[in-house]
Amino acid sequence: MATTDLKAVELRLRAMLDPYREHLVESKIDSRPVLRRKRAKKGDWFAGVHPIEGAVELALGPMSEQPELLDESSATLQRHKVSASAFRFTQIDETLASELETVVARAFLEYMKKD
């Protein structure tokens, strides 16, 4: 069953980033919280979750430089992509969350290669 409560959606998306927190630091870009490497350059960031009016966004920095991270993604996940580096959700179910976790994991590996 899909989670439709936006606070629950936000918490689910934030939980996806938990495995990477020990390798990254919290920072802000344009007043939005993101995770990034220590000593990262200004525009260099991994991911962040941002509540917006009526939805929650998961921004995933590596996706803008490597759109192929989504090559094997379902049409359902791709419909949530709203920019080169962001997904937007008003609800999320475990199938979609699991698929997104796979994309986030691949994005993290690519992001850390730049270090």
C-alpha positions, 0 to 999 in steps of 0.5 A, a space after each residue: 500500500 502506498 504511503 500518501 501522508 507527505 510527512 511519511 513520504 519525506 521520512 521514507 525518502 530521508 531513510 534512503 539516505 541514511 546508509 550514506 550519512 557516515 561517509 558524507 557531511 550535511 551541508 546546504 545549497 541554496 538553503 536546501 539541506 544536502 549530503 556531500 563529501 567533506 571539502 566538496 566544491 560549491 556545486 558538488 553534492 550527493 543528495 537531499 530531501 526537500 518538502 515542497 508545497 504538495 509533494 516531497 523532492 529527492 534531489 540526486 546530484 549525480 543524476 544530472 551528469 549521469 542520466 544513464 543511472 536511470 537506464 534500467 528504471 521503470 516507467 513509474 519511477 521515471 514519471 517522478 523525475 521532474 528535472 535533471 537531478 530531482 524526483 517528486 513524490 506525493 506518495 510512495 509504495 515499497 516497490 517504488 521505494 526499493 527501485 529508488 534505493 537501487 538508483 540512489 546506491 548506484 548514484 552514491 558509487 558514481 559520486 564517490 568515484 569523483 573523490 
